Amino acid sequence: MQVEFDRDTCIGMFQCVAEWEAFERDEDAGKADLAGSEEVEEDLFVRDVPEDAELDAKFAARTCPVDAIVIYDDDGEQLIP
C-alpha cells in the first residue's frame, strides 16, 4: 500500500496528524508533512505504508477535508478517496 500526499492542497486542519503518526504538523507553513516520504513532483509526496499502519493511513485519508491524501493498493489502484 502507498500513500500520496498533495501538500499544496493541504489546508492545515491537521486531522491526518491525529489519525496517523506519519503526518506531522508544520505550524510555520500551516500544513502537514508526511514523514519518510519522497517528493515526486513539486509538493507531491509519496511513501509506502507499513502493514501495521494501513488502517491508520486509511483513516488519515478519509478525515482530510480537501482530499489531499490518496491511498493506493499494491497494484496501484486508488482506494481512498
VMD Tcl script that builds the backbone (N, CA, C; Angstrom):
set m [mol new atoms 243]
animate dup $m
set s [atomselect $m all]
$s set {name element resname resid chain x y z} {
  {N N MET 1 A 0.852 -1.168 0.000}
  {CA C MET 1 A 0.000 0.000 0.000}
  {C C MET 1 A 0.903 1.238 0.000}
  {N N GLN 2 A 0.414 2.265 -0.661}
  {CA C GLN 2 A 1.179 3.503 -0.772}
  {C C GLN 2 A 0.263 4.697 -0.509}
  {N N VAL 3 A 0.848 5.751 0.066}
  {CA C VAL 3 A 0.100 6.974 0.314}
  {C C VAL 3 A 0.730 8.088 -0.517}
  {N N GLU 4 A -0.155 8.925 -1.058}
  {CA C GLU 4 A 0.268 10.093 -1.826}
  {C C GLU 4 A -0.334 11.313 -1.125}
  {N N PHE 5 A 0.511 12.309 -0.864}
  {CA C PHE 5 A 0.083 13.495 -0.140}
  {C C PHE 5 A 0.380 14.735 -0.963}
  {N N ASP 6 A -0.664 15.484 -1.289}
  {CA C ASP 6 A -0.542 16.731 -2.043}
  {C C ASP 6 A -0.490 17.878 -1.038}
  {N N ARG 7 A 0.719 18.296 -0.720}
  {CA C ARG 7 A 0.911 19.323 0.311}
  {C C ARG 7 A 0.345 20.674 -0.123}
  {N N ASP 8 A 0.336 20.939 -1.413}
  {CA C ASP 8 A -0.216 22.193 -1.906}
  {C C ASP 8 A -1.715 22.283 -1.610}
  {N N THR 9 A -2.414 21.169 -1.701}
  {CA C THR 9 A -3.850 21.127 -1.450}
  {C C THR 9 A -4.172 21.218 0.037}
  {N N CYS 10 A -3.263 20.774 0.877}
  {CA C CYS 10 A -3.454 20.754 2.332}
  {C C CYS 10 A -3.815 22.149 2.850}
  {N N ILE 11 A -4.819 22.203 3.738}
  {CA C ILE 11 A -5.231 23.486 4.324}
  {C C ILE 11 A -4.895 23.560 5.821}
  {N N GLY 12 A -4.165 22.580 6.324}
  {CA C GLY 12 A -3.679 22.638 7.692}
  {C C GLY 12 A -4.711 22.407 8.774}
  {N N MET 13 A -5.678 21.561 8.532}
  {CA C MET 13 A -6.636 21.205 9.576}
  {C C MET 13 A -6.032 20.176 10.541}
  {N N PHE 14 A -5.013 19.470 10.105}
  {CA C PHE 14 A -4.232 18.514 10.899}
  {C C PHE 14 A -5.027 17.316 11.417}
  {N N GLN 15 A -6.135 16.998 10.774}
  {CA C GLN 15 A -6.879 15.810 11.177}
  {C C GLN 15 A -6.073 14.544 10.874}
  {N N CYS 16 A -5.270 14.598 9.833}
  {CA C CYS 16 A -4.421 13.461 9.479}
  {C C CYS 16 A -3.399 13.176 10.574}
  {N N VAL 17 A -2.908 14.231 11.222}
  {CA C VAL 17 A -1.922 14.098 12.292}
  {C C VAL 17 A -2.505 13.299 13.463}
  {N N ALA 18 A -3.771 13.502 13.727}
  {CA C ALA 18 A -4.437 12.786 14.812}
  {C C ALA 18 A -4.664 11.317 14.470}
  {N N GLU 19 A -4.716 11.003 13.185}
  {CA C GLU 19 A -5.030 9.638 12.752}
  {C C GLU 19 A -3.815 8.763 12.508}
  {N N TRP 20 A -2.706 9.356 12.050}
  {CA C TRP 20 A -1.532 8.548 11.703}
  {C C TRP 20 A -0.269 9.317 12.055}
  {N N GLU 21 A 0.600 8.679 12.793}
  {CA C GLU 21 A 1.818 9.343 13.281}
  {C C GLU 21 A 2.787 9.734 12.173}
  {N N ALA 22 A 2.596 9.245 10.959}
  {CA C ALA 22 A 3.468 9.626 9.837}
  {C C ALA 22 A 3.232 11.076 9.414}
  {N N PHE 23 A 2.071 11.615 9.740}
  {CA C PHE 23 A 1.794 13.016 9.438}
  {C C PHE 23 A 2.196 13.875 10.638}
  {N N GLU 24 A 2.877 14.977 10.339}
  {CA C GLU 24 A 3.370 15.876 11.371}
  {C C GLU 24 A 2.911 17.298 11.072}
  {N N ARG 25 A 2.746 18.082 12.113}
  {CA C ARG 25 A 2.354 19.489 11.974}
  {C C ARG 25 A 3.542 20.335 11.550}
  {N N ASP 26 A 3.330 21.199 10.589}
  {CA C ASP 26 A 4.289 22.246 10.267}
  {C C ASP 26 A 3.551 23.551 10.531}
  {N N GLU 27 A 3.626 23.990 11.763}
  {CA C GLU 27 A 2.884 25.179 12.193}
  {C C GLU 27 A 3.305 26.423 11.416}
  {N N ASP 28 A 4.604 26.524 11.086}
  {CA C ASP 28 A 5.088 27.703 10.367}
  {C C ASP 28 A 4.452 27.830 8.991}
  {N N ALA 29 A 4.298 26.685 8.295}
  {CA C ALA 29 A 3.715 26.692 6.956}
  {C C ALA 29 A 2.197 26.553 6.995}
  {N N GLY 30 A 1.655 26.115 8.137}
  {CA C GLY 30 A 0.214 25.896 8.231}
  {C C GLY 30 A -0.239 24.696 7.423}
  {N N LYS 31 A 0.649 23.703 7.315}
  {CA C LYS 31 A 0.352 22.495 6.540}
  {C C LYS 31 A 0.934 21.290 7.256}
  {N N ALA 32 A 0.487 20.118 6.866}
  {CA C ALA 32 A 1.048 18.878 7.394}
  {C C ALA 32 A 2.252 18.469 6.553}
  {N N ASP 33 A 3.087 17.626 7.128}
  {CA C ASP 33 A 4.199 16.994 6.423}
  {C C ASP 33 A 4.036 15.492 6.552}
  {N N LEU 34 A 4.465 14.770 5.551}
  {CA C LEU 34 A 4.431 13.308 5.567}
  {C C LEU 34 A 5.845 12.803 5.783}
  {N N ALA 35 A 6.132 12.359 7.002}
  {CA C ALA 35 A 7.471 11.896 7.365}
  {C C ALA 35 A 7.855 10.658 6.551}
  {N N GLY 36 A 9.125 10.595 6.181}
  {CA C GLY 36 A 9.635 9.431 5.467}
  {C C GLY 36 A 9.193 9.344 4.023}
  {N N SER 37 A 8.700 10.442 3.491}
  {CA C SER 37 A 8.194 10.429 2.116}
  {C C SER 37 A 9.219 11.000 1.148}
  {N N GLU 38 A 8.953 10.753 -0.123}
  {CA C GLU 38 A 9.792 11.267 -1.204}
  {C C GLU 38 A 8.960 12.243 -2.028}
  {N N GLU 39 A 9.522 13.394 -2.343}
  {CA C GLU 39 A 8.823 14.370 -3.175}
  {C C GLU 39 A 9.001 13.962 -4.633}
  {N N VAL 40 A 7.917 13.501 -5.276}
  {CA C VAL 40 A 7.981 13.007 -6.649}
  {C C VAL 40 A 7.679 14.094 -7.671}
  {N N GLU 41 A 6.967 15.098 -7.252}
  {CA C GLU 41 A 6.698 16.311 -8.022}
  {C C GLU 41 A 6.641 17.431 -6.998}
  {N N GLU 42 A 6.609 18.678 -7.466}
  {CA C GLU 42 A 6.553 19.773 -6.516}
  {C C GLU 42 A 5.328 19.647 -5.611}
  {N N ASP 43 A 5.567 19.592 -4.299}
  {CA C ASP 43 A 4.531 19.476 -3.267}
  {C C ASP 43 A 3.708 18.191 -3.342}
  {N N LEU 44 A 4.206 17.159 -4.012}
  {CA C LEU 44 A 3.533 15.861 -4.073}
  {C C LEU 44 A 4.475 14.816 -3.492}
  {N N PHE 45 A 4.052 14.229 -2.368}
  {CA C PHE 45 A 4.899 13.318 -1.610}
  {C C PHE 45 A 4.302 11.920 -1.586}
  {N N VAL 46 A 5.169 10.913 -1.661}
  {CA C VAL 46 A 4.740 9.515 -1.705}
  {C C VAL 46 A 5.589 8.700 -0.740}
  {N N ARG 47 A 4.966 7.724 -0.109}
  {CA C ARG 47 A 5.704 6.759 0.709}
  {C C ARG 47 A 4.905 5.478 0.836}
  {N N ASP 48 A 5.618 4.412 1.131}
  {CA C ASP 48 A 4.957 3.135 1.394}
  {C C ASP 48 A 4.332 3.185 2.783}
  {N N VAL 49 A 3.249 2.430 2.929}
  {CA C VAL 49 A 2.564 2.337 4.219}
  {C C VAL 49 A 2.916 0.979 4.821}
  {N N PRO 50 A 3.506 0.953 6.007}
  {CA C PRO 50 A 3.786 -0.325 6.661}
  {C C PRO 50 A 2.479 -1.079 6.924}
  {N N GLU 51 A 2.541 -2.393 6.894}
  {CA C GLU 51 A 1.331 -3.194 7.081}
  {C C GLU 51 A 0.615 -2.872 8.382}
  {N N ASP 52 A 1.375 -2.605 9.437}
  {CA C ASP 52 A 0.747 -2.325 10.726}
  {C C ASP 52 A 0.146 -0.922 10.816}
  {N N ALA 53 A 0.322 -0.120 9.784}
  {CA C ALA 53 A -0.218 1.246 9.782}
  {C C ALA 53 A -1.273 1.459 8.698}
  {N N GLU 54 A -1.668 0.413 8.016}
  {CA C GLU 54 A -2.613 0.568 6.898}
  {C C GLU 54 A -3.940 1.177 7.334}
  {N N LEU 55 A -4.463 0.731 8.448}
  {CA C LEU 55 A -5.740 1.268 8.924}
  {C C LEU 55 A -5.607 2.744 9.290}
  {N N ASP 56 A -4.511 3.104 9.959}
  {CA C ASP 56 A -4.277 4.499 10.324}
  {C C ASP 56 A -4.155 5.381 9.084}
  {N N ALA 57 A -3.443 4.895 8.076}
  {CA C ALA 57 A -3.281 5.658 6.833}
  {C C ALA 57 A -4.631 5.870 6.150}
  {N N LYS 58 A -5.459 4.848 6.149}
  {CA C LYS 58 A -6.796 4.973 5.550}
  {C C LYS 58 A -7.640 6.001 6.299}
  {N N PHE 59 A -7.585 5.966 7.622}
  {CA C PHE 59 A -8.325 6.948 8.414}
  {C C PHE 59 A -7.827 8.357 8.148}
  {N N ALA 60 A -6.516 8.520 8.036}
  {CA C ALA 60 A -5.948 9.842 7.746}
  {C C ALA 60 A -6.490 10.367 6.420}
  {N N ALA 61 A -6.539 9.508 5.414}
  {CA C ALA 61 A -7.047 9.915 4.107}
  {C C ALA 61 A -8.532 10.260 4.173}
  {N N ARG 62 A -9.290 9.479 4.912}
  {CA C ARG 62 A -10.734 9.717 4.992}
  {C C ARG 62 A -11.071 10.991 5.756}
  {N N THR 63 A -10.218 11.381 6.697}
  {CA C THR 63 A -10.535 12.566 7.502}
  {C C THR 63 A -10.090 13.869 6.853}
  {N N CYS 64 A -9.274 13.787 5.812}
  {CA C CYS 64 A -8.800 15.008 5.162}
  {C C CYS 64 A -9.966 15.721 4.481}
  {N N PRO 65 A -10.260 16.955 4.884}
  {CA C PRO 65 A -11.422 17.655 4.336}
  {C C PRO 65 A -11.260 18.096 2.881}
  {N N VAL 66 A -10.035 18.085 2.367}
  {CA C VAL 66 A -9.804 18.539 0.993}
  {C C VAL 66 A -9.224 17.437 0.101}
  {N N ASP 67 A -9.266 16.204 0.565}
  {CA C ASP 67 A -8.786 15.048 -0.206}
  {C C ASP 67 A -7.346 15.213 -0.694}
  {N N ALA 68 A -6.483 15.716 0.194}
  {CA C ALA 68 A -5.068 15.879 -0.149}
  {C C ALA 68 A -4.287 14.579 0.000}
  {N N ILE 69 A -4.942 13.544 0.553}
  {CA C ILE 69 A -4.297 12.258 0.813}
  {C C ILE 69 A -5.006 11.182 0.008}
  {N N VAL 70 A -4.229 10.433 -0.772}
  {CA C VAL 70 A -4.782 9.363 -1.587}
  {C C VAL 70 A -4.057 8.076 -1.221}
  {N N ILE 71 A -4.819 7.000 -1.076}
  {CA C ILE 71 A -4.262 5.683 -0.745}
  {C C ILE 71 A -4.395 4.783 -1.963}
  {N N TYR 72 A -3.306 4.084 -2.287}
  {CA C TYR 72 A -3.272 3.135 -3.394}
  {C C TYR 72 A -2.927 1.750 -2.863}
  {N N ASP 73 A -3.537 0.728 -3.460}
  {CA C ASP 73 A -3.160 -0.632 -3.082}
  {C C ASP 73 A -1.863 -1.019 -3.787}
  {N N ASP 74 A -1.406 -2.243 -3.554}
  {CA C ASP 74 A -0.133 -2.685 -4.100}
  {C C ASP 74 A -0.130 -2.797 -5.633}
  {N N ASP 75 A -1.319 -2.827 -6.216}
  {CA C ASP 75 A -1.427 -2.896 -7.685}
  {C C ASP 75 A -1.560 -1.507 -8.313}
  {N N GLY 76 A -1.533 -0.461 -7.488}
  {CA C GLY 76 A -1.644 0.894 -7.998}
  {C C GLY 76 A -3.061 1.387 -8.148}
  {N N GLU 77 A -4.026 0.606 -7.677}
  {CA C GLU 77 A -5.431 1.017 -7.743}
  {C C GLU 77 A -5.747 1.974 -6.597}
  {N N GLN 78 A -6.425 3.066 -6.906}
  {CA C GLN 78 A -6.794 4.030 -5.878}
  {C C GLN 78 A -7.874 3.457 -4.978}
  {N N LEU 79 A -7.637 3.507 -3.667}
  {CA C LEU 79 A -8.616 3.017 -2.693}
  {C C LEU 79 A -9.388 4.153 -2.054}
  {N N ILE 80 A -8.677 5.215 -1.657}
  {CA C ILE 80 A -9.278 6.335 -0.943}
  {C C ILE 80 A -8.623 7.604 -1.468}
  {N N PRO 81 A -9.288 8.706 -1.647}
  {CA C PRO 81 A -10.726 8.846 -1.593}
  {C C PRO 81 A -11.388 8.295 -2.832}
}
mol reanalyze $m
mol bondsrecalc $m
mol representation Tube
mol addrep $m
